[in-house]
Structures are given as structure tokens and as C-alpha cells.
């Protein structure tokens, strides 16, 4: 009995000793933001179950790209405020970080007080809010311009150190697409409020939850294209874009700059459909539509409730070539090498195969491994 008691007492002393050691902090646990001088204490050995002292707010967190951004930030030990409108759509983000690291807060894009509540403790804000189609409550201008301006004003008032605005490749004031035109105006609205905001312009993104490859694979027999599928785009992986946004998180040198994030290979819609046929091993027939008829049909579908696939502006964007700005900053300046759709397309399109051919390999581009260097950007 005495020996058991002594062992228990020794165990308690060792536990207390270990606890006191893990709670000890040194000068290297102290970090600060260069712009604001805000101090932050790190705790832990790094990673998902640690705390790096940063607090990030992600608007548009329930979208396609944002889930990857939230996951990458939380894996660094960042406390992430996920601003949502529908709690059911943000529920899956809770497991992105450790207990207490993902903070869901409800907000309305037109409610300044709620936006202020979402950013008042943060040292970086990501604005990923965007719409592919208009509704009676939110037009492109409401979301991309006025909403971005309101979020930027709240961030400036709260003294947020960094602001990252996610726009779109081809955003231009004279664009024939209202989506791209308002994206450009949203950039200008943010820069008027926060001149050193970082602008990210991703191209057409693909991934497991996208509306690009999934629409191609799901629409067996119902596919269409306009302009004979000759428009050229640079498809880019959403994971690569999220990695670029993660680099911007701590790299203060990216402040005030614009980055165009697009894939390494230009492909026409014809080539993308052909790639989908080869991987899915399905015919995927396509019906060409004249542009006026396609826009008219899309305008009718756009009036249906819960239509999130086709809109007249999407038809217009399908006729536009991607035109990267010569000399613009991109993945290379962030030391990121984006993956090629031809090499990783099977990861996203295999699920559209029938069970008879599901496990067959895909020869073209599969298994390509490239070793890169590890870079840190200040």
C-alpha cells in the first residue's frame, strides 16, 4: 500500500513538473505585426493543436474556395472567425481546427454592426464573398462592390493589419460581363479604403465541390457550349489558390500588390471536354447553341428558384478568353508551382465512371512527381 501511495505521489509530481514546463514561455514565443505592432503569443509546438496568436476572419466561408482557406489557416494554429449567413452551410468548418479555434459568427452583408463584430479582434481579413448569379435581394453590385466596401471600412475602423480581397481573373472596368466588371469595381472600392490591401485574381477553379468539372461530369447528354468551345481558359486548382492565400497571411511583403493566380496550361473548352471524356470513359455528347439562344434560355432558367448553375452572365463569360496581365505577379512570386489539370484531373473526374471501369488507370499525365524548394516569404 505504501509503495502504491509513493508511486502515485511521484506520478503527480512528474505530471505537475511536465505541466509547468509546457506552460513556460520565452521571448521566441512573442511575435508581432510589423504594421500595427500588435503582440501575439504562440503556444504549442506548431500545427493544428497549437496557437500562433493570430486571429483571421473569413467572409464567404461557406463557398467553394473558402473551405480550403479556413482549413489551411486552422492547421497553422490560427483562430478563424467564419462569418456565415446559414449555420447549416458553415457547420462542416468546425472540424477544420482544434477545439475553440473555429468561431462561427452570423452576419448580414448589409449590416455594418454585425460585420464590425466579426472583424474587431482580427489582425487579417479575407473577403471571399462573391456570387455567380444575381437574386432579387443581392445584385452583383450589392455583393462585389458595396459589400466589399462595407467590409473594408469595418476592417479599417477596427485597425486590422492585413486585408485580402479575392477578385477574379479578367476583372476589368470595360468587361462585357457584369460579374467581372463589378469584381474590378470591388477592387477599386477596397483600395480606396485600404490602399495596402492585397488583391488576388484567381482563374477558373476546379476541385471536388466545384461548379466546373462537376457540371461537365454530371451533365451526361445535357451538355452545351457556345462559341464552339473555342474560348481559352487557364483552369487552376482551388488548393493552389488557397495555398497562395495562406502565404499572403504572414508575408507582409504582399501588401498592396495584385496577384493573378491561374493554371500553367491554357485549354479550350473543347480540350477540357475531351479530357473529361478520356478520364470518365463516357461519351459526354455536347450540343452547340447559338449565343442569343443560350442567353435567352439562361435568362428563363435564372428566374427559377434555387437555380445555381446557369445564368446569362455565365454564358457571356464562357465566350471570353482568359487574358493574364503581362508582367503581373503570380504563383511564381509566391514560390508555388500550380498543378496541371491534365495531371490531376483523374482525382476529380474518376467518380463519374461506371463501376465496370472505375479502377482502370489513366495513362496521360498520371504519376508525375516534381520536387521543389522550400521558400519562406517575409
Secondary structure, 3 states (H helix, E strand, C coil): CHHHHHHHHHHHHHHHHHHHHHHCCCHHHEEECCCCCCEEECECCCCCCCECCCEEEEECCCCCCHHHHHHHHHHCCCEEEEEECCHHHHHHHHHHCCCCCEEEEECCCCCHHHHHHHHCCCCEEEECCCCCCCCCCCCHHHHHHHHHHHHHHHHHHCCCCEEEEECCCCCCCCCCCHHHHHHHHHHHHHHHHCCCCEEEEECCEECCCCCCHHHHHHCCCCEEECHHHCCEECCEEHHHHHHHHHHHHHCHHHCCCEEEECCCCCEEHHHHHHHHHHHHCCCCCEEECCHHHHHHHHHHHCCCCCCCCCCHHHHHHCCCCCCCCCCCECHHHHCCCCCCHHHHHHHHHHHHCCCCCCCCCCCCCCCCCCCCCCCCCC
